[in-house]
């Protein structure tokens, strides 16, 4: 589970400005962190179908944010993909 401290750290690392909490970059970074943690959970608990469904929803949400950045802000898209090691 993503604790408040971990989430604040992720937000601080990917924020565009000091009070940024909702930009596409921040949302992609937070979703990526949650996806990583849930993936490790599912490796241990193979039959947890409810969490797997949540994981698929998060992946789809992150993909939507990435498509938005790719179509509207090419430089920001390239920066976040490189920073988070995401490959298309």
Beta strands, then each sheet from edge to edge (+ up, - down):
end
